[in-house]
């Protein structure tokens, strides 16, 4: 016969704490939930949002060298694209029948290689040719009777002016570069293999200096003896050569005066 034992359990008001939950539903069941005070695992405390928002973000400042390299590469890319565009609309003279002006495509190659090699002299040459082409197109537009062709020359004049602006800016940036920085930028822009070809050629073009050898009358044996003399310990200079132990000794047998000679054996004991 089993009997149910009932044990009364008492809860104090301090064992429960009141938590308010914001419910967005229309008919919330209960805005309050009672949670036992000791139900949370020990050592775990949530971080309030106010403390999270007050922590400043960790921002590391950019290196001025990185900013400089970024500006150079960006300006080089602009000049390269502009020079390609310049060559394209120079080739468009074939469509309108002006074959004489097709030679201007050579000037666009100067801008392309100046940005590809980060070469300041080529950049200066490209600026001079741009100014010459702008003046030439302006004169053609002023002397042309056909309005369509004159308008096309004015449009090309404006495009050349934009190219001139970015080319001058690129020329100024190249003036701030050192040779080492230029090599690093060439490696970043074109790859390490292509940028190091010019450096490898310059290194191989330099004459190789071979140090002068010893005179012809000196032999290897003299050099080795001199080397041994340099490394000779100071305490070994006064040592005398060790005399060799005689291979034949005289000994007497018994009390007689007769002496015999025979080779020395290792088992013999010297007295």
Secondary structure, DSSP 8 states (H G I E B T S, - for coil): ------------GGGEEEEE----SSS-S-SEEEEETT-S-TT-----HHHHHHS--------HHHHHHHHHHHHHHHHHHHHHHHHHHHHTHHHHT-GGGGGGHHHHHHHHHHHHHT-HHHHHHHHHHHHHHHHHHHHHHHH---HHHHHHHHHHHHHHHHHHHHHHHHHHHHTT--HHHHHHHHHHHH-HHHHHHHHHHHHHHS---------TT--HHHHHHHHHHHT--GGGTT--------SEEEEE-TTSS-EEEEE--TT----
